[in-house]
Amino acid sequence: RGVKSRVPEGVKLTRLFHKQRAFENADLIIDASTSIAVERNLALDNSYGDARRSSVFLNPKGTELVLLYEDTERKYRLDLLEMTYYRMLIVDERLNDHLSVSEKQRTNSFSCRAESSIIDYDNVGLLASIASQQLKKLYASNDAKIAIWRISAGNSVVDYINIPLSDWQLFDINGVKVYIINDVISIMKEQRLSSGTLETGGVFFGCYDKDRQIIYVLHSHPAPIDSKHGPTSFVRGCNGLKEVQDSINLKTYYQVRYLGEWHSHPSGSNTPSTLDKKQFDEMSTDHLLQNIPFVQAIIGDNGVYVNALI
C-alpha cells in the first residue's frame, strides 16, 4: 500500500543533515562502522572540525576488540594509527592470526556481503562493554591509544595488548604525500651502517589512498640473500619475496601491498644517480599502467631522499 508524502507538491527537498552543525561542537567522534572508507574520511576531512576521532571494531572471528584513539592535538591521526596497527600485525607474532577468518560462515542472499562470519554473541557483548568503558576512560586523557583486547578460548579471560605509538615523516613530492613510519627509517639507517662500504637496500610495503594522493610506507623487508651488493651498485634479489608477500597478505587481510624499493649510498649524498632515475622511470611507469603507486627512497649521509608517483 502506498504512503502519501507529507511534503507539499512542488516543494524541493534539501539536506536535513548538516554535517558542520552536527560536528562543530563535538569533542569526540566515534567510528564503529568497520568501514575503512569511513575511518579515512573522518581522519582526513577537516570539515568535521577539531574533535578527536576514534575507531572501534572486532576482528573477523569476533574474539578481539581493536581500539584506535587520537590524542587531543591530533598529532597521531586516525589514519596513521591504522597504519601503525597494520605494521604490528606484520611484526608482532602474537597477532599472526588476528585477522584470520572464522571457519563458521554462512551465505546471505540479497546482501551486500554474501558471506558472513558467525561469531559468538557473548563475546560481542563482553567486548562491547570493554569498548564502552575504554572510550569513556580515554576521553579523560589527552593521549593517543592503540590497543587490542583478546578473549582467550575456554576460560573467558581477556588479554590486553598495547601497541606502541609510532611517529611518521612526511615527504611531499609534487602534491603526492608519502608518509614513512620512523621504524622503517631507523631500519634503513641500521642496515646502511651494517653494510659498511657496500650498497644495500630493501622492499617497501604499505597502503595508499589514490583519491587523496597519499602513500603510507609502514614496513621494509631486507635485501633477499640473492641480492648483489657493490660499492656503487645494488641489485635487489627475489629469493623468498613471494612468501613474504603471501605472509603479509594473510596477516593484514590483503590491506598491505608492495609499494617500492629503497637502497643506500654508503658515503656521500642521497642524490639519485642516472641509473637510479632510470629505475624510477621504468618502475613507476610499469606500476601506473597497473594503477598502483611506486615509491623510491635513497638513504645517504644527508638523510632520506624520496620520489613517488601514484
FIGU-476891 format. One record per residue (C-alpha): x, y, z; residue in three letters. Coordinates in steps of 0.5 Angstrom, whole numbers, plus 2048, in hexadecimal, padded with zeros to 3 digits. Example, Ala and Ser with C-alpha at 12.3 -4.5 7.8 and 13.67 -1.06 7.14 Angstrom:
<atoms>
8197F7810ala/81B7FE80Eser/
</atoms>
This chain:
<atoms>
800800800arg/8038077FEgly/80580C803val/802813802lys/808818802ser/80881E807arg/80C822803val/8078277FFpro/8078277F8glu/80D82B7F4gly/81182C7FBval/81882A7F9lys/81B8257FFleu/822828802thr/827824806arg/82482480Dleu/82B821810phe/830827810his/837824812lys/83A82A814gln/83582C819arg/83582581Cala/83C82481Dphe/83E82B81Eglu/83D82B826asn/83F823827ala/84582182Basp/84681A828leu/843817822ile/84380F823ile/84380B81Casp/84080481Eala/83E802816ser/8447FD815thr/84580180Eser/84C80380Cile/849809808ala/84580C80Eval/84B80C812glu/85080F80Darg/84A81480Basn/84A816813leu/851816813ala/85381B80Dleu/84D81F80Casp/84E826810asn/846827810ser/845823816tyr/84882881Agly/84E82781Fasp/84A822823ala/84F81C825arg/84D815821arg/84D80E823ser/84B80881Fser/849801823val/8487FA81Fphe/8487F3820leu/84D7EE81Dasn/8497E9818pro/8487E481Dlys/8457E9822gly/84A7E7827thr/84E7ED827glu/84D7F4828leu/8517FA825val/851801827leu/854807824leu/85480D827tyr/857814825glu/85B81982Aasp/85782082Bthr/85C823827glu/85B81E821arg/86281D820lys/861816820tyr/85C81681Barg/85781081Aleu/85A80E813asp/86180E816leu/85E80A81Cleu/85B805817glu/862804813met/86680381Athr/8607FE81Btyr/8627FA815tyr/8697FB816arg/8687F781Cmet/8647F2819leu/86A7F0815ile/8707F081Aval/86D7EE821asp/86C7E6821glu/8667E7826arg/8627EA820leu/8637E581Basn/85C7E281Basp/8597E981Dhis/8557EA816leu/8547E2814ser/84D7E1812val/8487DC816ser/8477D5814glu/8407D6815lys/83D7DA810gln/8367DB80Carg/8347DE806thr/82E7E3806asn/82A7E4800ser/8297EB7FEphe/82E7EE802ser/8347F3800cys/8387EE803arg/8377E7801ala/83B7E3806glu/83B7E580Eser/83E7E2814ser/83A7DF819ile/83D7E2820ile/83B7E1827asp/8367E582Atyr/8397E5831asp/8407E782Easn/83D7ED82Bval/8397EF831gly/8407EF835leu/8447F2830leu/83F7F882Fala/83F7F9837ser/8467FA836ile/8467FF831ala/840803834ser/84580383Agln/84B805837gln/84880A832leu/84680E839lys/84C80D83Clys/85180F837leu/84C815836tyr/84F81883Cala/85681783Aser/85A81B835asn/85E816832asp/85D81182Bala/85C80A82Clys/85C803828ile/85A7FD82Cala/8577F682Bile/8537F2830trp/8537EB82Earg/84E7E6831ile/8527DF833ser/84E7D9831ala/84B7D5836gly/84C7D983Casn/84A7E083Aser/8507E383Dval/8517EA839val/8587EB837asp/85B7F2836tyr/8607F4830ile/8627FB830asn/8657FD829ile/86A80382Apro/869809826leu/86E80B820ser/87081281Dasp/870813816trp/874817811gln/87081B80Bleu/87381B804phe/86F820800asp/87181E7F8ile/86D8237F4asn/8678227F8gly/86881B7F9val/86881A801lys/86D814803val/86D81280Atyr/87280E80Cile/87280B813ile/87880C817asn/879805819asp/87B804811val/87F80A811ile/883807817ser/884800814ile/88680480Dmet/88C807812lys/88E801815glu/88E7FD80Fgln/89280280Barg/897802811leu/8987FB812ser/8997FA80Aser/8A07FE80Bgly/8A2801804thr/89D7FD800leu/8977FF7FEglu/8917FB801thr/8897FC800gly/8827F9801gly/87B7F9800val/8757FD802phe/86E7FB804phe/8697FF806gly/862802804cys/8608087FFtyr/85A80D7FEasp/85980E7F7lys/8548137F7asp/8578177FDarg/85E8167F9gln/861813800ile/86680D801ile/86880A807tyr/86E806808val/86E80280Eleu/8727FC80Dhis/8797FB80Aser/87C7F4808his/8837F3808pro/8877F1802ala/8867EA800pro/88C7E5800ile/88D7E57F9asp/88E7ED7F8ser/8947F07F6lys/8987F57FAhis/89E7F97F7gly/8A18007F9pro/89D8047F4thr/8977FF7F2ser/8927FB7F5phe/88E7F57F1val/8887F37F6arg/8877EC7F5gly/8807E87F5cys/8817E27FAasn/87B7E17FFgly/8787E77FDleu/8717E47FAlys/8717E0801glu/8727E7805val/86C7EA801gln/8687E4802asp/8697E4809ser/8677EC80Aile/8617EA806asn/85F7E580Bleu/8617EA811lys/85D7F080Ethr/8587ED80Atyr/85A7F0804tyr/85B7F7806gln/8627F8806val/8667F77FFarg/86C7F87FCtyr/86E8007FAleu/8758007F8gly/87D8007F9glu/8828037FEtrp/88A8037FDhis/88F806801ser/89580B7FFhis/89B808803pro/89E80F803ser/89C816801gly/8968197FFser/88F8157FEasn/88E8197F7thr/88C8147F2pro/8918117ECser/88F8117E5thr/88D8097E6leu/88980B7ECasp/8858107E8lys/88480B7E2lys/8828057E7gln/87D80A7EAphe/87A80C7E3asp/87A8057E1glu/8768027E7met/8728087E8ser/86F8077E1thr/86E8007E2asp/86A8017E8his/8668077E6leu/8648027E0leu/8617FD7E5gln/85E8037E9asn/8628037EFile/8688077F2pro/86F8077F2phe/8748097F8val/87C80A7F7gln/88080C7FDala/88780D7FEile/88B80E804ile/892812805gly/896816809asp/89181C809asn/88A81780Agly/885814806val/8838167FFtyr/87C8147FDval/8798147F6asn/8728117F4ala/86C8117EFleu/86580F7F1ile/
</atoms>
